[in-house]
Amino acid sequence: MRLTVELIEKVPQFTNALRERELDLRGNKIPQIENLGITEDSFDSIDFSDNEISKLENFPVFTRLGTLIMHNNRLCRVAPGLGKVLPKLETLMLHNNHFKELQELDPLADLPSLLRLSLIDNLVTKKPGYRLYVIAKCKKLKHLDFKKVKPRERAQAEEQFGTAEGVAKGKTFTPGEVMAAGVLTPAEQQKIRQQIEAATSYQEIQLLEEKLLAGTRPPASTPTAPTLARA
């Protein structure tokens, strides 16, 4: 069902428990966002849950909107420049969508006021380094997946993903590569190379990648034929 002016005018509009004006567009099989200009920026919260939207786009300039709920859609893309039209958006809920790769989340960095973000039940949350990558992208984020962003996490995120080199690490990982020289010492880099060479499966390499992106350093001493511990 298209998001028509008629649909927008007939769906529930109310004051929610937080005393915010909310537009309830849940469960209408909406395939894309359109025609929201008719609302004349009169809502604090919009709920698009349980639709069929694949891209976060086509918003008019909303200087009032603070909460956007997009649970249970098909979202896998975010339009660039979203922060220009949603400058006051503080809460973005994206549970159970189709985000798979870290770089698909990059446009979220355009949202200047984003404080709370949830991507629970998206495959991207299983990616090594996911949490730190998102924290590095979203500079003002205070809660990610309902967990408070700690100062230590912020520091780690900036160290690992705060540079162009770090961002590239979040997008690709080549077996045999190690983290930037400014993060690990040459001796630690050598130990990691030995671990990668000793790996007997791609799963072991993935485990090593996860440890690297989490900031786990290799032990002080490494056996002649090191192997990764299996979970």
Backbone torsions as a table, in degrees:
resi	resn	phi	psi	omega
1	MET	NA	127.9	179.6
2	ARG	-69.4	150.0	175.7
3	LEU	-82.8	83.0	-177.0
4	THR	-88.8	166.6	175.4
5	VAL	-60.0	-39.2	-178.9
6	GLU	-63.3	-41.3	179.3
7	LEU	-65.4	-44.4	-179.7
8	ILE	-59.9	-37.2	-177.1
9	GLU	-74.2	-23.6	-175.6
10	LYS	-100.3	-14.9	-179.5
11	VAL	-74.0	161.6	-178.7
12	PRO	-60.4	137.4	173.6
13	GLN	-132.7	124.0	-171.5
14	PHE	-155.1	173.3	173.3
15	THR	-96.5	118.3	-175.6
16	ASN	-81.3	-174.6	-176.3
17	ALA	-63.8	-22.7	178.1
18	LEU	-90.7	9.3	-179.1
19	ARG	62.9	35.4	175.7
20	GLU	-106.4	146.5	173.7
21	ARG	-77.0	123.2	-174.1
22	GLU	-122.8	140.8	174.1
23	LEU	-107.8	122.1	-174.2
24	ASP	-103.6	104.2	-179.6
25	LEU	-112.1	25.0	-177.0
26	ARG	-68.4	144.0	167.0
27	GLY	65.4	39.6	-179.8
28	ASN	-115.5	10.2	-179.4
29	LYS	55.8	37.1	-179.1
30	ILE	-72.4	126.6	-178.0
31	PRO	-88.2	-23.3	179.9
32	GLN	-157.0	157.6	-180.0
33	ILE	-83.5	129.9	179.0
34	GLU	-163.1	163.7	172.6
35	ASN	62.3	18.5	-179.0
36	LEU	-73.6	-12.6	177.8
37	GLY	-59.4	-24.7	-179.4
38	ILE	-62.1	-22.2	-178.5
39	THR	-76.3	-14.2	176.7
40	GLU	54.9	38.6	174.7
41	ASP	54.5	45.8	-174.9
42	SER	-107.5	12.4	-177.6
43	PHE	-125.3	144.9	174.6
44	ASP	-88.9	-26.3	-175.1
45	SER	-141.7	138.5	174.4
46	ILE	-128.2	131.7	-179.6
47	ASP	-111.9	111.1	178.7
48	PHE	-105.6	18.8	-175.2
49	SER	-59.2	152.4	172.1
50	ASP	61.8	45.1	173.7
51	ASN	-121.8	-159.3	-176.4
52	GLU	-127.9	33.6	-175.6
53	ILE	-78.3	131.9	-177.5
54	SER	-107.5	-16.0	-178.5
55	LYS	-139.0	134.5	177.0
56	LEU	-84.9	100.3	-172.0
57	GLU	-161.6	179.3	171.5
58	ASN	65.8	30.2	174.3
59	PHE	-86.8	138.8	168.4
60	PRO	-74.5	178.3	177.2
61	VAL	-71.1	115.5	177.9
62	PHE	-117.4	104.8	179.3
63	THR	-89.3	-4.5	-179.3
64	ARG	-103.2	-33.1	-172.3
65	LEU	-59.0	121.6	-179.4
66	GLY	-114.2	-19.5	-177.1
67	THR	-134.6	130.8	177.5
68	LEU	-129.9	121.0	-176.8
69	ILE	-112.8	120.8	-173.3
70	MET	-128.9	31.5	-178.0
71	HIS	-59.6	146.1	169.3
72	ASN	58.3	50.8	171.2
73	ASN	-116.1	-156.6	178.0
74	ARG	-121.1	27.7	-173.7
75	LEU	-61.7	129.5	173.9
76	CYS	-140.2	-0.5	-179.4
77	ARG	-140.9	148.8	175.9
78	VAL	-127.6	128.3	-179.0
79	ALA	-66.3	138.5	175.3
80	PRO	-66.8	154.8	177.4
81	GLY	75.9	18.1	-177.5
82	LEU	-61.9	-30.7	-179.3
83	GLY	-64.8	-22.8	179.4
84	LYS	-71.1	-28.4	-179.5
85	VAL	-103.0	-17.9	178.0
86	LEU	-125.4	62.8	-173.0
87	PRO	-70.2	-19.0	-177.4
88	LYS	-106.6	8.1	-178.3
89	LEU	-67.0	118.3	-178.3
90	GLU	-107.6	-27.9	-174.9
91	THR	-127.0	124.7	179.5
92	LEU	-131.4	114.6	-177.2
93	MET	-108.6	118.1	-173.2
94	LEU	-126.9	35.6	-178.5
95	HIS	-58.3	142.2	169.2
96	ASN	54.0	59.0	172.4
97	ASN	-118.5	-159.9	-171.3
98	HIS	-116.4	24.9	176.5
99	PHE	-69.9	128.2	-176.7
100	LYS	-120.3	-33.8	-174.0
101	GLU	-114.3	147.7	-178.3
102	LEU	-59.0	-40.7	-175.8
103	GLN	-66.5	-18.5	176.0
104	GLU	-66.0	-18.6	-179.2
105	LEU	-92.1	-6.4	-175.2
106	ASP	-53.6	-41.6	-178.4
107	PRO	-62.4	-16.5	177.2
108	LEU	-63.2	-20.7	177.9
109	ALA	-65.1	-17.9	-179.7
110	ASP	-75.6	-14.1	-177.5
111	LEU	-82.3	104.9	-170.2
112	PRO	-72.5	-19.7	-175.0
113	SER	-111.2	7.4	-173.4
114	LEU	-65.2	119.7	-179.8
115	LEU	-112.7	-31.8	-174.9
116	ARG	-130.9	126.0	-178.5
117	LEU	-138.4	137.4	174.5
118	SER	-134.7	129.1	178.2
119	LEU	-123.7	25.3	-179.9
120	ILE	-54.2	139.7	178.9
121	ASP	67.2	27.5	165.3
122	ASN	-107.7	142.9	-178.6
123	LEU	-61.0	-27.2	-178.3
124	VAL	-60.8	-25.6	-179.1
125	THR	-67.6	-14.5	177.8
126	LYS	-88.0	-7.8	-179.2
127	LYS	-69.7	135.8	175.4
128	PRO	-56.7	133.1	178.2
129	GLY	82.1	3.8	-176.2
130	TYR	-50.8	-53.0	-173.3
131	ARG	-63.0	-47.2	-179.2
132	LEU	-66.3	-35.3	179.5
133	TYR	-62.1	-46.8	-179.3
134	VAL	-66.4	-40.4	178.9
135	ILE	-61.8	-40.4	178.2
136	ALA	-65.1	-36.2	-179.1
137	LYS	-72.2	-42.9	-174.1
138	CYS	-101.9	94.5	-167.2
139	LYS	-65.1	-27.9	-176.4
140	LYS	-101.5	2.8	-174.6
141	LEU	-59.2	131.4	178.7
142	LYS	-110.1	-27.8	178.6
143	HIS	-137.4	129.2	176.2
144	LEU	-124.1	122.7	-177.8
145	ASP	53.7	41.3	176.6
146	PHE	65.7	19.5	174.3
147	LYS	-118.9	133.6	-177.7
148	LYS	-64.9	137.4	175.5
149	VAL	-78.6	117.8	-176.5
150	LYS	-88.9	152.4	178.1
151	PRO	-54.8	-36.4	178.9
152	ARG	-64.1	-40.4	177.5
153	GLU	-64.7	-41.1	178.9
154	ARG	-60.8	-42.8	179.1
155	ALA	-64.9	-43.5	178.4
156	GLN	-63.7	-40.1	-179.5
157	ALA	-62.7	-43.3	179.9
158	GLU	-67.4	-35.6	-179.6
159	GLU	-67.9	-40.5	-174.3
160	GLN	-90.3	-33.1	-173.7
161	PHE	-127.9	7.8	-176.1
162	GLY	-80.1	-6.9	178.2
163	THR	-115.1	168.5	178.0
164	ALA	-60.7	-37.1	178.9
165	GLU	-65.2	-40.2	179.8
166	GLY	-66.8	-39.7	178.0
167	VAL	-62.1	-40.9	178.2
168	ALA	-60.9	-36.1	178.0
169	LYS	-63.0	-33.1	179.3
170	GLY	-71.2	-21.1	-177.0
171	LYS	-93.3	-33.8	-178.3
172	THR	-139.4	154.4	174.6
173	PHE	-142.6	119.4	179.3
174	THR	-103.4	122.6	178.1
175	PRO	-52.9	130.7	-177.1
176	GLY	103.5	-18.3	176.1
177	GLU	-77.8	157.1	174.5
178	VAL	-130.8	172.9	-179.9
179	MET	-71.2	165.3	-175.8
180	ALA	-56.8	149.9	-174.9
181	ALA	-60.1	-27.4	-179.5
182	GLY	-72.3	-11.9	-177.9
183	VAL	-100.5	-44.3	179.4
184	LEU	-114.6	146.5	177.0
185	THR	-73.9	161.6	176.8
186	PRO	-55.7	-38.6	179.6
187	ALA	-65.1	-39.4	178.8
188	GLU	-68.0	-38.1	177.4
189	GLN	-61.2	-41.0	179.0
190	GLN	-63.2	-41.5	178.6
191	LYS	-61.6	-39.9	-179.7
192	ILE	-67.9	-38.7	176.4
193	ARG	-59.6	-41.6	178.9
194	GLN	-63.4	-40.2	179.1
195	GLN	-63.8	-42.3	-179.9
196	ILE	-65.1	-43.2	179.5
197	GLU	-63.9	-30.8	-178.2
198	ALA	-84.6	-11.1	-178.1
199	ALA	-63.1	139.4	-178.4
200	THR	-106.6	0.2	178.9
201	SER	-154.3	160.0	177.0
202	TYR	-65.1	-29.7	178.4
203	GLN	-62.1	-37.5	177.9
204	GLU	-65.7	-39.2	178.0
205	ILE	-64.6	-40.3	177.5
206	GLN	-62.3	-39.5	178.4
207	LEU	-63.0	-41.0	177.6
208	LEU	-63.3	-42.6	178.1
209	GLU	-58.1	-43.9	-179.7
210	GLU	-61.5	-41.8	179.2
211	LYS	-65.6	-39.4	179.5
212	LEU	-62.3	-49.2	-176.5
213	LEU	-69.2	-22.1	176.0
214	ALA	-83.7	-3.7	178.2
215	GLY	86.2	17.0	-179.8
216	THR	-81.1	123.1	-180.0
217	ARG	-91.3	154.2	178.4
218	PRO	-68.3	157.9	179.5
219	PRO	-64.5	161.3	-177.4
220	ALA	-61.7	-34.3	178.3
221	SER	-123.7	143.1	-176.9
222	THR	-124.2	131.0	177.5
223	PRO	-60.5	163.6	-178.7
224	THR	-59.8	-39.6	177.3
225	ALA	-121.2	76.0	-173.4
226	PRO	-68.5	147.5	173.9
227	THR	-135.2	158.1	178.7
228	LEU	-85.2	141.4	176.3
229	ALA	-67.7	137.0	177.6
230	ARG	-87.5	145.1	-178.9
231	ALA	-68.4	NA	NA
